[in-house]
Amino acid sequence: MSPSLATVAYLGAAILFILSLDGLSNPETSRRGNLLGMV
């Protein structure tokens, strides 16, 4: 894997992690938060 591809993968994982935590903070969006966390 090239270094730039690894950087993009880490950046995407970090964004999805933050979005999943944001989704879990509200019961109405917890399903979406769980889905983003699994991805």
Rosetta constraint file for C-alpha pairs under 8 A:
AtomPair CA 1 CA 5 HARMONIC 6.57 0.50
AtomPair CA 1 CA 6 HARMONIC 6.66 0.50
AtomPair CA 2 CA 6 HARMONIC 6.38 0.50
AtomPair CA 3 CA 7 HARMONIC 6.21 0.50
AtomPair CA 4 CA 8 HARMONIC 6.30 0.50
AtomPair CA 5 CA 9 HARMONIC 6.17 0.50
AtomPair CA 6 CA 10 HARMONIC 6.17 0.50
AtomPair CA 7 CA 11 HARMONIC 6.13 0.50
AtomPair CA 8 CA 12 HARMONIC 6.11 0.50
AtomPair CA 9 CA 13 HARMONIC 6.16 0.50
AtomPair CA 10 CA 14 HARMONIC 6.15 0.50
AtomPair CA 11 CA 15 HARMONIC 6.27 0.50
AtomPair CA 12 CA 16 HARMONIC 6.18 0.50
AtomPair CA 13 CA 17 HARMONIC 6.05 0.50
AtomPair CA 14 CA 18 HARMONIC 6.27 0.50
AtomPair CA 15 CA 19 HARMONIC 6.20 0.50
AtomPair CA 16 CA 20 HARMONIC 6.00 0.50
AtomPair CA 16 CA 36 HARMONIC 5.85 0.50
AtomPair CA 16 CA 37 HARMONIC 6.51 0.50
AtomPair CA 16 CA 39 HARMONIC 7.59 0.50
AtomPair CA 17 CA 21 HARMONIC 6.31 0.50
AtomPair CA 17 CA 36 HARMONIC 7.28 0.50
AtomPair CA 17 CA 37 HARMONIC 5.94 0.50
AtomPair CA 18 CA 22 HARMONIC 6.24 0.50
AtomPair CA 19 CA 23 HARMONIC 6.09 0.50
AtomPair CA 19 CA 33 HARMONIC 6.76 0.50
AtomPair CA 19 CA 36 HARMONIC 6.90 0.50
AtomPair CA 19 CA 37 HARMONIC 7.93 0.50
AtomPair CA 20 CA 24 HARMONIC 6.19 0.50
AtomPair CA 20 CA 32 HARMONIC 7.37 0.50
AtomPair CA 20 CA 33 HARMONIC 4.06 0.50
AtomPair CA 20 CA 34 HARMONIC 6.26 0.50
AtomPair CA 20 CA 35 HARMONIC 7.56 0.50
AtomPair CA 20 CA 36 HARMONIC 5.18 0.50
AtomPair CA 20 CA 37 HARMONIC 5.03 0.50
AtomPair CA 21 CA 25 HARMONIC 6.55 0.50
AtomPair CA 21 CA 33 HARMONIC 6.49 0.50
AtomPair CA 21 CA 37 HARMONIC 7.88 0.50
AtomPair CA 22 CA 26 HARMONIC 7.75 0.50
AtomPair CA 22 CA 33 HARMONIC 6.91 0.50
AtomPair CA 23 CA 29 HARMONIC 5.13 0.50
AtomPair CA 23 CA 30 HARMONIC 5.29 0.50
AtomPair CA 23 CA 31 HARMONIC 7.68 0.50
AtomPair CA 23 CA 32 HARMONIC 6.15 0.50
AtomPair CA 23 CA 33 HARMONIC 3.96 0.50
AtomPair CA 23 CA 34 HARMONIC 7.51 0.50
AtomPair CA 24 CA 29 HARMONIC 6.50 0.50
AtomPair CA 24 CA 30 HARMONIC 4.50 0.50
AtomPair CA 24 CA 31 HARMONIC 7.78 0.50
AtomPair CA 24 CA 32 HARMONIC 7.96 0.50
AtomPair CA 24 CA 33 HARMONIC 5.08 0.50
AtomPair CA 24 CA 34 HARMONIC 7.02 0.50
AtomPair CA 25 CA 29 HARMONIC 7.73 0.50
AtomPair CA 25 CA 30 HARMONIC 7.10 0.50
AtomPair CA 26 CA 30 HARMONIC 6.04 0.50
AtomPair CA 29 CA 33 HARMONIC 6.26 0.50
AtomPair CA 30 CA 34 HARMONIC 6.07 0.50
AtomPair CA 31 CA 35 HARMONIC 6.22 0.50
AtomPair CA 32 CA 36 HARMONIC 6.15 0.50
AtomPair CA 33 CA 37 HARMONIC 6.12 0.50
AtomPair CA 34 CA 38 HARMONIC 6.22 0.50
AtomPair CA 35 CA 39 HARMONIC 6.38 0.50
